[in-house]
Structure formats: structure tokens, C-alpha cells
Amino acid sequence: MIDSASPRVLLGHGTENDFVVLPDPDGGVWPESRLDADLVRRLCDRRAGLGGDGVLRVVRSRHVPDAPAVLGDALADCEWFMDHRNADGSHAEMCGNGIRLYLHVLLAEGLLDRAAAEAGVLVGTRGGPRRVGARADGGYWVDMGPAVPLGRGEARIAGVPFPGLGVSMGNPHLVALTDVEVDSLDLSALPGVDPAMFPEGVNVEVVNVLAAEDAPAGACAHVRLRVYERGVGETRSCGTGACAAAYAALEAGGRTAGTVAVDVPGGRLSVEFDGTTTVLSGPAVVVASGMLTAEWLGG
Ligand SMILES: N[C@@H](CCC[C@H](N)C(=O)O)C(=O)O
């Protein structure tokens, strides 16, 4: 059932946003023709597969057919490409929790040395290149690029309208700041949004802004969020969503710079704005590694 040809697989998470990770540095194991949407859905199935909010294929950019188009001139500077899929098999432009885990896996697999990781490396994504680095404390940071406001919109949750701000972090978000306790909301179904505003779909965050006086050390604001992710459903964390939520909270307070502590069901993230770019920091954990069986792959 398991032999030297069985594909290796890891399971990991960033603040409990969990992923099936497929090491494929030289692109020969998981070409897109093999890693199709159906196989991604099977891998992410929490009963019949390994279970995860998505799949990360760890591959060199030169083996990814999409890479030249999405990276342009940066292609030569991005040895590695985060080939991300949502649990439904769709591609996403960017994943803030996934890219921290991606760097952690490069280190754990011996594909990158610690000094290079601490200096920061450019990783290709379908949203463009992103610089990601390891912190001495064991966590990771990612330069997510600027948050781009997309205008005002609305999410309908259980028939109730929640006004929000559209924000692009490479991928689309609708952030609803609300005084309704987010833990009381029913996020079991896709919130209703205006499809004309988000033709490619959207990730929806509901956010409580907490008392700034009680913000953790170093943060000027503190929020709590829940998220319904495009292509997945409710997840325990979303890194791009944390950045979008932090941006919306600062914007509501008339600010463009500062550090925001973002509490998600799976832990805490930190998002720093300097008026130009957005830096996301948080943990990444590899839970297990093993091999996929021929029995499961063939079935
Ligand atoms: N969980 C991710 C975002 C993954 C992609 C998202 N579902 C989308 O389709 O845009 C994160 O940590 O950012």
C-alpha cells in the first residue's frame, strides 16, 4: 500500500486555518492534470480524506504554468510558488495563513536554510509576489502589500443586512464592522452579497471592534472576527481577512497606520500598517507528515 513512490503529504495550520500540504519541489508529482479540483475536494474532506480548509502545493515557480503571467518580471526572484487551492478545488489569489505555513514547510523539509528565511524570501502567488520571513520567536511575517478599498457593500446574514467595506488583499473581502456580538451570528450559510460588486465571489468577515484601552501591548486597536471564506465556508482564521478587517477598523477610526491585534476563533494575528503596506504576523505549525496510500489515491 505504501512504497517509495507514494506521494508525501503534511498537515499543518496557521491559527487553525488548516491545510493539506503537498511537497512537489520539482513539479513532477502533482501537475495540475493530476491535482484537479476533484482530488483537492477529496483531500480536504474531513471524513473521507485528510481534512483541511485548502491545499498548498510546495513547488518551484518554474514548474507552474500560471507563474509567468501572475509574477511578470518578479518570476526570476521567486524560486518558490504557493500553489493554493480552496477546499472546493478553486484557486485563490492569496492566503495569509497559508504562506506562513508554506515558509515553515520549506524550513522543515530542508528546502530553505534558516538564515535565508530570517532575511525573508519572495514567494510567488496568484496575487503576485509576497515577501515572507521567519521571526526569531518562531513565528512568521508576511508583507501582504497594500489594502485596497473597493467601496461600500452589504452582507446579508440570516436575512439581516450588515453594511461593510469591500477590501482587496489580492483576494476580495467584505468586512462588516458591527456591534452585534460576532459569536452570536449564524455563519453556517454563505452570506448574501451583491454579485455585481464581487463577480469572482468574496470572503466575508464580521468584526467587533474591542476597547482600544485593552489592546495587547504594541497594538493601537483590537478586533475580534469571524469569517466565511469563499470556496470553503466558515473557517477558524483567515490571514487576508484579518488584514482586511484591521484595515476597515483603522479606516473607521480615521487612521491609515498602526498595529491591530486580530482575535480569530483559532488564535491571534497581528497586522501592521505603515500607510504604504501591510505586514501580517502569526504562527504556523506542522501537525503531521506521512504518505498517501495507493488504495486511497486509486479509490
Ligand atoms: N484562508 C486564507 C484565504 C484563502 C483564500 C480565500 N478562501 C479566497 O478564496 O480568497 C488566508 O489565510 O488568507
The ligand as a Gaussian input file, in Angstrom:
#p B3LYP/6-31G(d) Opt

LIG

0 1
 N       -7.535000      31.440000       4.495000
 C       -6.811000      32.255000       3.615000
 C       -7.531000      32.746000       2.401000
 C       -7.784000      31.603000       1.415000
 C       -8.411000      32.064000       0.123000
 C       -9.828000      32.527000       0.248000
 N      -10.734000      31.489000       0.670000
 C      -10.272000      33.075000      -1.119000
 O      -10.894000      32.342000      -1.898000
 O       -9.966000      34.231000      -1.407000
 C       -5.990000      33.307000       4.323000
 O       -5.442000      32.959000       5.382000
 O       -5.806000      34.415000       3.803000

